[in-house]
């Protein structure tokens, strides 16, 4: 449907509609696992929005591309795009929303690079900007999962609990598969960090079911990585190895680097 709409927009000479379709199509391709197409569409969206002088569209496309490249392990390239996106967002009509999402994605990038101090700084800035524009569901969807991971990596499990409960409240309110997956995956991460792997597995099983139904293979693989860690903590290495193999296979098919599954704290 997005491809058809984009084709129609191109035939009608409607570049803003075409750029929107490229941006949205890139996001859908990322979620569904067609990462080559996602990168291509998002690069085109950035170029077209730049030609149109739409800073909001350009920044949002850069943010999505930064997340994709981070998942692919192209951390320095992703960081440069995200840093440029911050400068673009400063002149966007949706400035605060763009900046919130950008800093959340930068925190995600720095966690992948195992730079906890930088991730904390990015998260602090993102949270401050978000507080300025009030409740925004889309911003929360990007900010809160990374806030949980940053807090766990920093060893602040009480703060992580606060963010997990915020995610759970939003999940209960909106009830989408994506929100269920985010909230239960975050709960599972925190339970493993607390040394409660049995409770973690219960949450992670729910996250895996949600992401499987939502056809989100990358988030499903990330969930399985955490789940495998919990199984090892329970003394079930065979089951853990099977989950790890499934996650690794999915990551390889996607072109993912496999560096975002567990929390940084566990790797130190």
Secondary structure, DSSP 8 states (H G I E B T S, - for coil): -HHHHHHHHHHTT-HHHHHHHHHHHHHHHHHHT-HHHHHHHHHHHHHHHHHHT-HHHHHHHHHHHHHHHHHTT-HHHHHHHHHHHHHHHTTSTTHHHHHHHHHHHHHHHHHHTT-HHHHHHHHHHHHHHHHHH---HHHHHHHHHHHHHHHHHTT-HHHHHHHHHHHHHHHHHH--HHHHHHHHHHHHHHHHHTT-HHHHHHHHHHHHHHHHHTT-HHHHHHHHHHHHHHHHHTT-HHHHHHHHHHHHHHHHHHT--S-SSS-GGGG-
